[in-house]
């Protein structure tokens, strides 16, 4: 009886059943484009979240240190309000684009499919 290898006993299997060392990409440019757009959207979302935290904390510190000055307190409130509005826009943008693309019949959620339509 042959000795089983690590591959035979499933050490290199992922949850999806494909091996970790196997290629999962089809090599199609549309799959690569989809990954690039997805990664860019994730990076932009992270940047928006960090920007929200920065502006929210900046506005809160300015409000605390306003010392009773009404103009400084109003400016700090506006900074916090603008940060919250930016966060709401960021959160609503992706579902809104999906809804618009569904209503218009344009596959904006799948940039690979959209890219093949223009070829």
N, C-alpha and C positions, 0 to 999 in steps of 0.2 A: 504494500500500500504506500503511495507517495505521500510525502510530508506536505501538509497544506501550507501555502504561503500566506502572508498578511492580506494580500488582495483576495484570496479565496475565502477567508473568514470575515471579510467585510470591514476591515479596519479603514480602508480608504474609500468608504462609501459615505455619501452625504445623506441627508434626510430625503432628498428628492430621488435618491437611487443612483445618481450619476457619481462617478468617482471624482474625488477632489483633484486628481491629477489629469483628468480628461478635460478636453476643451469643451466649453459649453456654448461658445459663440459659433454661429453659423458662418461667420465671416462676411455676412451681408452688410453693405454700408448702411442700410436702413436700421439694422439692429444697433450698430455703433452710434448712429445719429440719435436714436431713441435714448441710449445710455447717456450720451453727452447732454442732451436737453434735460433729462431727468436729474443728472448731477448738477447742472447749472441752476435748475429750479430749487434744488435742495440747498445749494450754497447761498442763493439769493434769499431764501427764507431764513436761513441762519443769520445772515447779515442783517436782515430786517428785525429779527428778534433781538440781536445784540444792540442794534441801534435804538430799539424801543427801550431796552433796559437803561442804556446810557442816558437818553433824553429824559426818561421818567425820573431817574435818580438825580440828574442835573436839575430838573425842575423842582423836585422835592427839596433838595439842599438849598436852592435859591429861595424857595418859599419859607423854609425854616429860618434862613438867615436874613430875611427881608427886614426884620426888626420893626414891624408895624408900618412900614412904608407901603402905601396902597398901590403905587405904581409898580414897585418891585414884586409885590405879591400877585398882582394881576399878570405881570409878565411871566412869573413862575407858573401860574395856573394855565396860561396859554401854552407854555412849553409842555406841560403835562397833558393838556387836552390834545395838542398836536401829536404827541407820542401815541396816545391812545387811538386817535383817528388813523394814524399810520399803521398801527397793529391791526385794527379792524379791516382796513383796506387790504392788508397782506393776507389776513385770514379769509376774507371773502373773495379775493381775486381768483383763486384756483377753481372753487366751485362755480363761480360766475362764468369763467371761461368754458368750463365743461358744459354748463347749461346752454350757453350761446352756441357752442359748437354742435351740441345735440340738436338744437332748434334749427340751425342753419344747414346741418348735414355735412359739416366740415370736420374731419377727424383731427381736431387740434390736440386731443388727449394722446394720440399716437402719432408722433412726428415722423416716424418711419413710413407709415401709410400715407401721410400727407406728402412726404418727400417723393414717394413713388408716383403720386398723381401728377407731379410737375415734370416728370421725366418724359 
